[in-house]
Amino acid sequence: MKTITYKTIFLALITCAFTACSTVDEAPQADTHEGHEHEEEPNEDEVHLLQKQMEVMDIEMGKFQFLNLSTTVKSNGQLELPPQNKASVSSITDGRVKSILVLEGDFVKQGQVLANVEHPDIIEVQEAYMTTQSKLQYAEKDYERAKSLYADSVQALKSLQLKESEFTSLQAKLNGLEARLQLLGLEMEKVSSGDFVSSVAIRSPIRGYVRSIDITMGMSVLPNQTLFEIVDNDHIHIDLNVYEKDMNMIRKGQKVVFSLTNDADSVFEGEVFALGRAFEDEPKAMVVHAEIDNPDGNLLPGMYVDARIVTNDAKVRALPNDAIVSDGGLSYIFVLKPKSSADQGHKDEFVFRKIEVNTGAKDIGFTEVVPAYNLPEHAQMVTKGAFYLLAEMKKGEGGHGHHH
């Protein structure tokens, strides 16, 4: 009530100022009143405003908008990534952090080195590979010679079998060491030539952005410890919670309009691509997955959203909530009256007519309206500040002349 009182007092002060100006201008014209007796009496459903009044009251005009209001399902949810678009990066071996090559927020390619971890065991496994490789070469020659002697009946079968067993065992050991070195990401050609390294590179398994770094220089790490988190936001989507009463209205391909919970002015679009096949207990809802457009990459995993799932393409005629006023239990809007040829001398004057409307669904700051009679598509109406026009009209009721 206080807000309405302040607005009314503010409007009264403005109007008094314009009325005072009008009184000064009208005094010299008193003797010419007869010349205007043919003018029509002002319509009680009309209000006249000057350009200056429009500016002071911050009146805005616009046309009807056609929106989905009553054919949407309200929902909320969170931005998520599919499992293949996020990675927790760890070390293949324990060790000490030797270097960190990226910062949080950096874009990285698949296979790019993020850090290096060093440990004495890394050198030892390379030495073991070299030693085993040398032994295998000797064992292979010894085995081939034993086969030749056995063929000539110079050597016994048992001796051949021992040579074969030794060769096979060394070959298996070498294969195991090679697999371990490859797992560490070491280059086999360098290892075979004796070019050893003391550290292993920690590489990104996917392309994306470094979301978090959980290590520092010199820190000891273990194989099961997460060192980095990488996310690829190109395929970000929304997980929406749809409650039981609305579940039968949701289909694949339906349009989704949403905004960030902490930024209601941001509006984005998406499309339902999958429906959950399980009913969640907390909250008691079905999860609906929607693809979204994220060309600038500003939408990030974990953000909360408020959404509307469009269940029907039917749109209704709507106006901003500020365009509608209540008077005597009825709802009204103010429509700009087109200027006639006789009004061309009053270019700075606007005439608005109060039109009764029926109201329907309300959502996202708009209300469905059905005027008492058809209005042309190009009709201009007050979309902001309708309250001031109603107050001006109320103040002018019972008087004579235009409502200025």
C-alpha positions as CSV (number, residue, x, y, z in Angstrom):
1,M,0.0,0.0,0.0
2,K,2.9,2.4,0.8
3,T,4.3,1.9,-2.7
4,I,0.9,2.8,-4.3
5,T,0.6,5.9,-2.1
6,Y,4.1,7.1,-3.0
7,K,3.4,6.5,-6.7
8,T,0.0,8.5,-6.4
9,I,1.7,11.4,-4.6
10,F,4.5,11.5,-7.2
11,L,1.9,11.5,-10.0
12,A,-0.2,14.2,-8.3
13,L,2.9,16.5,-8.1
14,I,3.7,15.9,-11.7
15,T,0.1,16.5,-12.8
16,C,-0.2,19.7,-10.7
17,A,2.8,21.1,-12.5
18,F,1.3,20.4,-15.9
19,T,-2.1,21.8,-14.7
20,A,-0.5,25.0,-13.5
21,C,1.1,25.5,-16.9
22,S,-2.2,24.8,-18.7
23,T,-4.0,27.4,-16.5
24,V,-1.6,30.1,-17.4
25,D,-1.9,29.3,-21.1
26,E,-5.7,29.0,-21.0
27,A,-6.5,32.4,-19.3
28,P,-6.1,34.6,-22.4
29,Q,-8.2,32.2,-24.5
30,A,-11.4,32.4,-22.3
31,D,-13.1,34.7,-24.9
32,T,-12.6,32.1,-27.7
33,H,-14.4,29.3,-25.9
34,E,-17.4,29.6,-28.2
35,G,-15.2,28.6,-31.2
36,H,-14.7,25.2,-29.7
37,E,-18.2,24.3,-28.8
38,H,-18.3,21.8,-31.6
39,E,-15.5,19.7,-30.1
40,E,-16.6,16.3,-28.7
41,E,-16.7,15.7,-25.0
42,P,-13.8,13.5,-23.9
43,N,-14.5,9.8,-23.6
44,E,-14.4,8.7,-19.9
45,D,-12.4,5.6,-21.0
46,E,-9.7,7.7,-22.5
47,V,-6.7,9.5,-20.9
48,H,-4.6,12.2,-22.6
49,L,-0.9,12.6,-21.9
50,L,1.7,15.0,-23.2
51,Q,5.1,13.8,-24.4
52,K,6.7,15.3,-21.3
53,Q,4.4,13.4,-19.0
54,M,5.2,10.2,-20.9
55,E,8.9,10.7,-20.3
56,V,8.6,11.6,-16.6
57,M,6.3,8.6,-15.9
58,D,8.7,6.3,-17.9
59,I,5.8,5.0,-20.0
60,E,6.7,2.4,-22.6
61,M,4.7,1.1,-25.5
62,G,4.7,-2.1,-27.6
63,K,2.7,-4.7,-29.3
64,F,1.3,-8.1,-28.3
65,Q,3.8,-10.9,-28.0
66,F,2.9,-14.5,-28.8
67,L,4.4,-16.9,-26.2
68,N,4.1,-20.4,-24.8
69,L,2.7,-19.8,-21.3
70,S,0.0,-22.4,-20.4
71,T,1.6,-25.2,-22.5
72,T,4.9,-25.5,-20.6
73,V,6.0,-27.7,-17.7
74,K,8.1,-25.9,-15.1
75,S,11.2,-27.6,-14.0
76,N,14.6,-27.0,-12.4
77,G,17.9,-28.8,-12.7
78,Q,21.6,-28.6,-13.1
79,L,24.1,-28.4,-16.0
80,E,26.0,-31.6,-16.4
81,L,28.5,-33.4,-18.7
82,P,28.3,-36.9,-20.1
83,P,31.0,-39.2,-18.6
84,Q,33.1,-39.3,-21.7
85,N,33.5,-35.5,-21.6
86,K,35.1,-35.2,-18.2
87,A,38.2,-36.8,-16.8
88,S,40.0,-37.3,-13.5
89,V,43.7,-37.5,-14.3
90,S,46.0,-39.5,-12.0
91,S,49.6,-40.8,-12.2
92,I,50.3,-44.3,-13.3
93,T,52.9,-44.6,-10.6
94,D,53.7,-43.1,-7.3
95,G,56.3,-40.5,-7.1
96,R,57.1,-36.8,-6.5
97,V,55.8,-33.9,-8.6
98,K,58.7,-32.6,-10.7
99,S,56.8,-30.0,-12.8
100,I,53.3,-28.6,-13.4
101,L,52.8,-27.2,-16.9
102,V,49.2,-25.9,-16.9
103,L,47.0,-23.5,-15.0
104,E,43.3,-23.8,-14.0
105,G,41.2,-22.6,-17.0
106,D,43.8,-23.5,-19.6
107,F,42.6,-25.3,-22.7
108,V,44.5,-28.6,-23.4
109,K,44.6,-31.0,-26.3
110,Q,44.2,-34.7,-25.9
111,G,47.6,-36.2,-25.0
112,Q,49.0,-32.9,-23.9
113,V,51.5,-33.1,-20.9
114,L,50.0,-31.6,-17.7
115,A,52.8,-32.5,-15.3
116,N,55.8,-34.7,-14.7
117,V,56.3,-37.2,-11.8
118,E,59.7,-38.7,-10.9
119,H,60.6,-41.8,-9.0
120,P,63.7,-44.1,-8.7
121,D,61.7,-47.1,-9.8
122,I,61.2,-45.5,-13.2
123,I,64.9,-45.8,-13.9
124,E,65.1,-49.3,-12.4
125,V,62.4,-50.6,-14.7
126,Q,64.3,-49.2,-17.7
127,E,67.5,-50.9,-16.5
128,A,65.6,-54.2,-16.0
129,Y,64.3,-54.0,-19.6
130,M,67.8,-53.4,-21.0
131,T,69.3,-56.3,-18.9
132,T,66.5,-58.7,-19.9
133,Q,66.8,-57.7,-23.5
134,S,70.5,-58.5,-23.5
135,K,69.9,-61.8,-21.8
136,L,67.2,-62.7,-24.2
137,Q,69.5,-62.1,-27.2
138,Y,72.1,-64.5,-25.7
139,A,69.4,-67.1,-24.7
140,E,68.0,-67.0,-28.2
141,K,71.4,-67.8,-29.8
142,D,72.0,-70.5,-27.2
143,Y,68.6,-72.0,-27.9
144,E,69.1,-72.0,-31.7
145,R,72.5,-73.8,-31.2
146,A,70.9,-76.4,-28.9
147,K,68.3,-77.1,-31.6
148,S,71.0,-77.6,-34.2
149,L,73.0,-80.0,-31.9
150,Y,69.9,-82.0,-31.1
151,A,69.1,-82.4,-34.8
152,D,72.6,-83.8,-35.3
153,S,72.0,-86.2,-32.3
154,V,74.9,-84.5,-30.5
155,Q,72.9,-83.1,-27.6
156,A,70.2,-84.7,-25.4
157,L,66.5,-83.6,-25.5
158,K,66.6,-82.5,-21.9
159,S,69.4,-80.0,-22.6
160,L,67.3,-78.6,-25.5
161,Q,64.3,-78.3,-23.3
162,L,66.2,-76.3,-20.7
163,K,67.5,-73.9,-23.3
164,E,64.0,-73.5,-24.7
165,S,62.5,-72.8,-21.2
166,E,65.1,-70.2,-20.4
167,F,64.5,-68.4,-23.7
168,T,60.7,-68.5,-23.3
169,S,60.9,-67.2,-19.8
170,L,63.1,-64.3,-20.7
171,Q,60.9,-63.4,-23.7
172,A,57.8,-63.3,-21.4
173,K,59.7,-61.1,-18.9
174,L,60.8,-58.7,-21.6
175,N,57.2,-58.4,-22.9
176,G,56.0,-57.6,-19.4
177,L,58.6,-54.9,-18.9
178,E,57.9,-53.5,-22.3
179,A,54.2,-53.3,-21.5
180,R,55.0,-51.6,-18.2
181,L,57.2,-49.0,-19.9
182,Q,54.5,-48.3,-22.5
183,L,52.0,-47.8,-19.7
184,L,54.4,-45.3,-18.2
185,G,54.4,-43.5,-21.5
186,L,58.1,-44.0,-22.2
187,E,59.5,-44.2,-25.7
188,M,60.8,-47.7,-26.3
189,E,63.4,-46.7,-28.9
190,K,65.1,-44.4,-26.4
191,V,65.0,-47.0,-23.6
192,S,66.5,-49.6,-25.9
193,S,69.3,-47.3,-26.8
194,G,70.0,-46.6,-23.1
195,D,68.5,-43.1,-23.1
196,F,66.9,-43.3,-19.7
197,V,64.5,-40.8,-18.1
198,S,63.8,-40.3,-14.4
199,S,60.2,-39.0,-14.7
200,V,57.0,-39.8,-16.5
201,A,54.6,-37.4,-18.2
202,I,51.0,-37.0,-16.9
203,R,48.9,-36.5,-20.1
204,S,45.3,-35.3,-20.6
205,P,43.1,-38.2,-21.9
206,I,40.7,-35.7,-23.5
207,R,40.6,-32.2,-25.0
208,G,39.0,-29.6,-22.8
209,Y,39.6,-27.2,-20.0
210,V,41.6,-27.7,-16.8
211,R,38.8,-27.5,-14.2
212,S,41.0,-28.1,-11.1
213,I,44.6,-28.8,-10.1
214,D,45.1,-30.7,-6.9
215,I,48.9,-30.9,-6.6
216,T,51.8,-28.7,-5.8
217,M,55.5,-28.8,-6.7
218,G,57.4,-31.5,-4.8
219,M,54.2,-33.2,-3.6
220,S,54.2,-37.0,-3.2
221,V,51.4,-38.6,-5.2
222,L,49.9,-42.1,-5.4
223,P,48.4,-44.0,-8.4
224,N,44.8,-43.7,-7.1
225,Q,45.1,-39.9,-6.4
226,T,43.3,-37.4,-8.6
227,L,45.8,-34.7,-9.8
228,F,43.8,-32.9,-12.4
229,E,40.1,-32.6,-13.6
230,I,39.5,-31.9,-17.3
231,V,36.1,-31.0,-18.7
232,D,35.0,-30.7,-22.3
233,N,32.0,-28.3,-22.2
234,D,31.1,-28.8,-25.9
235,H,28.5,-31.4,-25.0
236,I,27.1,-29.9,-21.8
237,H,23.4,-30.7,-21.2
238,I,20.8,-30.1,-18.5
239,D,19.5,-32.8,-16.1
240,L,16.0,-31.6,-15.3
241,N,13.7,-32.9,-12.5
242,V,10.2,-33.5,-13.8
243,Y,7.6,-34.4,-11.2
244,E,5.2,-37.4,-11.4
245,K,2.2,-35.3,-12.4
246,D,3.9,-33.9,-15.5
247,M,5.8,-37.0,-16.6
248,N,3.3,-38.2,-19.2
249,M,3.5,-34.8,-21.0
250,I,7.3,-35.0,-21.8
251,R,8.5,-36.3,-25.1
252,K,11.9,-36.4,-27.0
253,G,12.4,-33.4,-29.2
254,Q,10.4,-30.9,-27.1
255,K,11.9,-27.4,-26.8
256,V,13.3,-26.2,-23.5
257,V,13.7,-22.6,-22.5
258,F,15.8,-21.9,-19.4
259,S,17.7,-19.3,-17.4
260,L,20.4,-19.5,-14.8
261,T,18.9,-19.6,-11.3
262,N,21.2,-16.7,-10.2
263,D,20.6,-14.7,-13.4
264,A,16.9,-14.7,-14.4
265,D,17.6,-12.3,-17.3
266,S,19.7,-14.8,-19.2
267,V,17.6,-16.9,-21.6
268,F,18.8,-20.0,-23.4
269,E,17.2,-22.8,-25.4
270,G,17.7,-26.5,-25.7
271,E,15.9,-29.7,-26.7
272,V,14.9,-32.9,-24.8
273,F,17.0,-35.8,-26.1
274,A,16.5,-38.5,-23.5
275,L,14.1,-39.4,-20.6
276,G,15.2,-41.2,-17.5
277,R,13.9,-44.7,-17.0
278,A,13.9,-44.6,-13.2
279,F,11.9,-42.6,-10.7
280,E,14.2,-40.8,-8.3
281,D,13.3,-40.8,-4.6
282,E,15.0,-37.5,-3.7
283,P,13.5,-35.5,-5.2
284,K,10.5,-37.6,-6.3
285,A,11.0,-36.9,-10.0
286,M,12.1,-38.3,-13.3
287,V,15.4,-37.0,-14.8
288,V,15.0,-35.4,-18.3
289,H,18.1,-34.8,-20.3
290,A,18.2,-31.8,-22.7
291,E,20.8,-30.7,-25.2
292,I,21.6,-27.0,-25.2
293,D,23.4,-24.5,-27.3
294,N,26.7,-23.2,-25.7
295,P,28.6,-21.5,-28.4
296,D,30.5,-19.1,-26.1
297,G,31.3,-21.7,-23.5
298,N,29.8,-19.6,-20.7
299,L,27.6,-22.3,-19.4
300,L,29.5,-24.5,-17.0
301,P,28.9,-27.8,-15.3
302,G,27.3,-27.5,-11.9
303,M,25.3,-24.4,-12.6
304,Y,21.6,-24.5,-11.5
305,V,18.8,-23.6,-13.9
306,D,15.1,-22.8,-14.0
307,A,13.5,-24.2,-17.1
308,R,10.2,-24.5,-19.0
309,I,9.6,-27.6,-21.2
310,V,7.3,-26.6,-24.1
311,T,4.8,-29.4,-24.4
312,N,2.7,-27.8,-27.2
313,D,3.7,-25.3,-29.9
314,A,0.5,-23.4,-29.4
315,K,1.2,-19.8,-28.5
316,V,-1.1,-17.2,-26.8
317,R,-1.3,-13.4,-27.0
318,A,0.5,-12.0,-24.1
319,L,1.7,-8.7,-22.5
320,P,4.1,-7.9,-19.7
321,N,2.5,-8.0,-16.3
322,D,3.1,-4.2,-15.9
323,A,0.8,-3.6,-18.9
324,I,-2.3,-4.9,-17.0
325,V,-4.2,-3.0,-14.3
326,S,-7.2,-4.0,-12.1
327,D,-10.1,-1.7,-11.6
328,G,-13.4,-2.7,-10.0
329,G,-12.6,-6.4,-10.1
330,L,-11.9,-6.3,-13.9
331,S,-8.6,-6.2,-15.8
332,Y,-7.7,-3.5,-18.3
333,I,-5.0,-2.5,-20.7
334,F,-4.4,0.9,-22.4
335,V,-4.3,1.1,-26.2
336,L,-2.9,4.0,-28.1
337,K,-5.6,5.7,-30.1
338,P,-4.5,6.5,-33.7
339,K,-4.2,10.2,-34.6
340,S,-6.8,11.5,-37.0
341,S,-6.2,14.3,-39.5
342,A,-7.8,16.7,-37.0
343,D,-5.2,15.8,-34.3
344,Q,-2.1,16.6,-36.4
345,G,-1.8,19.9,-34.5
346,H,-1.3,18.0,-31.2
347,K,1.7,16.0,-32.2
348,D,3.0,15.9,-28.6
349,E,-0.3,14.6,-27.2
350,F,-1.1,10.9,-26.9
351,V,-4.6,9.5,-26.3
352,F,-5.0,6.1,-24.7
353,R,-8.2,4.1,-24.4
354,K,-8.8,1.7,-21.5
355,I,-9.8,-1.7,-22.9
356,E,-11.2,-4.5,-20.8
357,V,-9.4,-7.9,-21.1
358,N,-9.7,-11.4,-19.8
359,T,-6.4,-12.8,-18.4
360,G,-5.1,-16.3,-18.5
361,A,-1.8,-18.1,-17.8
362,K,1.0,-16.2,-16.2
363,D,4.7,-17.0,-16.5
364,I,8.2,-15.5,-17.1
365,G,6.8,-12.0,-16.4
366,F,4.0,-12.2,-19.0
367,T,0.3,-12.7,-18.8
368,E,-2.1,-14.1,-21.4
369,V,-4.7,-11.5,-22.5
370,V,-7.9,-11.7,-24.5
371,P,-9.3,-8.2,-25.3
372,A,-13.0,-7.6,-25.1
373,Y,-13.0,-7.0,-28.8
374,N,-10.5,-7.6,-31.6
375,L,-7.6,-5.2,-31.9
376,P,-5.5,-4.8,-35.1
377,E,-2.1,-6.6,-35.1
378,H,-0.2,-3.3,-35.3
379,A,-2.0,-1.8,-32.3
380,Q,0.3,-0.1,-29.8
381,M,-0.4,-0.4,-26.1
382,V,1.2,0.6,-22.9
383,T,3.6,-2.2,-21.8
384,K,5.1,-0.4,-18.8
385,G,3.5,2.2,-16.4
386,A,-0.1,1.3,-16.9
387,F,-0.7,2.1,-13.2
388,Y,0.1,5.8,-13.8
389,L,-2.5,6.0,-16.6
390,L,-5.1,4.5,-14.4
391,A,-4.3,6.9,-11.5
392,E,-4.4,9.8,-14.0
393,M,-7.8,8.7,-15.2
394,K,-9.1,8.3,-11.7
395,K,-8.0,11.8,-10.8
396,G,-9.8,13.2,-13.8
397,E,-13.1,11.4,-13.2
398,G,-15.9,13.8,-12.4
399,G,-14.1,16.8,-14.0
400,H,-14.3,18.3,-17.4
401,G,-11.9,18.5,-20.3
402,H,-8.9,16.2,-21.1
403,H,-7.0,14.3,-18.4
404,H,-3.6,16.1,-18.3
